[in-house]
Amino acid sequence: MTKPVIEQQSGEPPADLKIDDLAVGEGAEAKPGDTVEVHYVGVEFDTGAEFDASWNRGKSIEFPLKGLIQGWQEGIPGMKVGGRRQLTIPPEKAYGAAGGRHRLSGKTLVFIIDLLGVR
């Protein structure tokens, strides 16, 4: 797989988590509480500006779902290894309302996630 490009979003951001499967995997299915290995790209919905990408570091990342933002905790389960999924996550399921402590507070975020492994 190669690093995905996230198209500039149009229209109003969704009020709730939006899940779009870009490619359905054939491997093990992620479940809530699993540890997942992923490659991902994240951009701001409004500007399309990339704020983070594991691809830029040249290696995937592994972590337990329960330690992630709510949008990932809800958006990755059901995904199968080998799949690619786009999550559009409103602020309430990302880093909270504007004025919060995180630089992405108040922003709707778009991620494309490649699921590489589950354990």
C-alpha positions in Angstrom: 0.0 0.0 0.0 1.0 3.6 -0.5 0.3 6.7 1.4 -3.3 7.8 0.7 -4.3 11.2 -0.4 -7.3 12.7 1.4 -9.4 14.8 -1.0 -10.5 18.2 0.1 -13.8 17.8 1.9 -16.8 19.8 0.8 -20.1 20.8 2.4 -20.8 20.9 6.1 -18.9 18.5 8.4 -21.0 15.6 9.7 -22.6 15.9 13.1 -21.6 12.4 14.0 -18.8 9.9 13.2 -18.8 9.0 9.5 -17.3 5.7 8.5 -16.4 4.9 4.8 -14.7 1.6 3.8 -12.4 2.4 0.9 -11.1 -1.2 0.8 -12.4 -4.2 2.8 -9.7 -6.4 4.3 -9.7 -10.2 4.3 -7.9 -10.7 7.6 -8.8 -10.7 11.3 -11.5 -8.3 12.5 -10.7 -5.6 15.0 -12.8 -5.6 18.1 -13.2 -3.0 20.9 -10.3 -3.2 23.2 -7.9 -4.8 20.8 -4.4 -3.6 20.1 -4.1 -2.5 16.5 -1.2 -1.9 14.1 -2.1 0.9 11.6 -0.8 3.3 9.0 -2.8 6.5 8.9 -3.0 10.0 7.5 -5.0 12.8 9.3 -6.2 16.1 7.9 -8.4 18.9 9.1 -11.9 18.8 7.5 -12.1 22.5 6.9 -8.6 23.2 5.4 -7.4 19.8 4.2 -4.2 20.5 6.0 -2.3 17.4 7.1 -1.6 17.4 10.8 -0.2 13.9 11.2 0.7 10.8 9.2 2.5 7.6 10.3 3.6 7.3 6.6 5.8 10.4 7.1 7.8 8.5 9.8 8.3 5.5 7.6 6.7 3.0 9.9 3.4 1.9 11.2 2.2 2.4 14.7 0.7 0.0 17.2 -1.5 0.9 20.2 -4.5 -0.3 22.2 -7.8 1.2 20.9 -8.9 2.1 24.4 -6.2 4.8 24.6 -7.3 6.6 21.5 -9.8 9.3 20.7 -13.5 8.2 20.7 -13.8 8.4 16.9 -11.1 5.7 16.5 -12.5 3.6 19.4 -15.8 3.5 17.5 -14.6 3.6 14.0 -11.9 0.9 13.8 -13.8 -2.1 15.3 -15.4 -4.1 12.5 -12.5 -3.3 10.2 -10.5 -6.3 8.9 -6.8 -6.5 8.5 -5.8 -5.4 5.0 -8.6 -2.9 4.9 -8.5 0.9 4.4 -11.2 3.0 6.1 -11.9 6.8 6.1 -13.2 8.2 9.4 -14.7 11.7 9.5 -14.7 12.6 13.2 -16.6 15.6 14.8 -14.8 17.5 17.6 -16.9 15.8 20.3 -15.4 12.4 19.3 -11.9 13.8 18.6 -10.2 16.4 20.9 -13.3 18.2 22.2 -14.8 21.7 21.7 -12.9 24.8 20.6 -10.9 26.3 23.4 -9.6 22.9 24.7 -6.0 22.2 25.5 -5.2 20.3 22.3 -4.3 22.2 19.1 -7.0 20.3 17.3 -9.8 21.1 19.7 -12.9 22.3 18.0 -11.9 20.7 14.6 -13.6 18.0 12.6 -10.8 15.5 11.5 -10.6 13.2 8.6 -8.4 10.1 8.8 -7.6 7.3 6.3 -6.5 4.3 8.3 -4.9 1.1 6.9 -5.3 -1.8 9.4 -2.2 -3.9 9.3 -2.6 -6.1 12.3 -4.8 -6.9 15.3 -4.0 -8.6 18.6 
